[in-house]
Amino acid sequence: MKITRGSFPGGHSERGFAVLVVIVLLVIMTSLAIGNNIALGHLYRELRLLDQRQQKRLAVGKATTTNAPPTKTVVPIPQPGAGVPGSAEQSAQK
């Protein structure tokens, strides 16, 4: 028994529809891939700008701060009754 093309009802149009569906899916996948690449480019650019801003900010902070130990300021401690207003010796002299 020989099978001819005409024996399948709607065979040609079903194959055409399947090809159309595959092409549409490929177009959707391609557009998503392109969109992701564009979004990654924008994120990369924003990350570079943030990194540059942070480096500038930290560079300004490094210019004012050093690793030198803090200088010691000596504050004299007054001796009891040595010229401090309201001490016992001054009130006794009056």
QUINORUR-V993271 format. One record per pair of residues at least 12 apart in sequence whose ideal C-beta (glycine too) atoms are under 6 Angstrom apart, sorted by sequence separation. I is the first residue (numbers start at 0). J is the second residue. D is the distance in whole Angstrom. If there is no record, write none. Layout:
BEGIN
i = [I | I]
j = [J | J]
d = [D | D]
END
This chain:
BEGIN
none
END
